[in-house]
C-alpha cells in the first residue's frame, strides 16, 4: 500500500511538472491552450497531494498491544485542505468490554462501495472507532487479525454488527465512533454486497481499458 501510494504521488507530480513545462518545451503561444494545460497540471498536482496525504495516513497509523495496554494512533478527521489528523489512544485492555466489526455500505461518486470497520466499547460504555478498510486489493490493515488479538487480550469474543448504510466518510481509514445505524436484513445486505461487487468490476474494467488505450496509442 505504501509503495502504491508513493508511486501514485510521484507519478501525479511528475505529470503536473511535465504539463507546466510543456508550453516552454514546444513553444506554445496560444493563451487558451496554455490555460487549459495549466489547469490540468494543477488538478494533477492536487491528486498527487491527496495521494501524499494518504501515504502519511498509512505510515502514521498504528494499532498494537503493549503489555496490558492497547496503544494506537489512528486517523480522526481532516482539515479543509484534506490534511489528515490523528488520535492517540492508550487504554488498558482490561477496560475493553466489547470488540465489534461491521460492514459499511457507502456511496462514492454515485457508486456503492463496502468497507470493514473496527471499534471497541469500553467498560464505561464509550465506543472508540479504530480503523476501517475499504474492501478490495489495497486494504491497509488486517482488521480481522487485529480484532482477534484485541478480543483475546480482553477475554471477549469479536462481535459482528452486520451490514449498515452509512454516511461516515472513512477517509484515510477513519472509523466512526457513533454506530447508530440499524443493520440491514439478510436480503438487503446481500443486495448491497452484489452492488458493491459490480462497482469493483466497473472500476477494474475502466482501469484495464485505460491501459489498453495507452498501449494502442
HUPETA-V594446 format. One record per helix or strand of 3 or more residues. SS is the DSSP state (~ for helix, > for strand). FROM is the first residue (numbers start at 1). TO is the last residue. If there is no record, write none. Layout:
BEGIN
ss=SS from=FROM to=TO
ss=SS from=FROM to=TO
END
This chain:
BEGIN
ss=~ from=2 to=26
ss=~ from=31 to=60
ss=> from=62 to=66
ss=> from=69 to=78
ss=> from=84 to=92
ss=~ from=93 to=95
ss=> from=96 to=108
ss=> from=111 to=122
ss=> from=127 to=134
ss=~ from=143 to=154
ss=> from=158 to=165
ss=~ from=171 to=173
ss=~ from=186 to=216
END
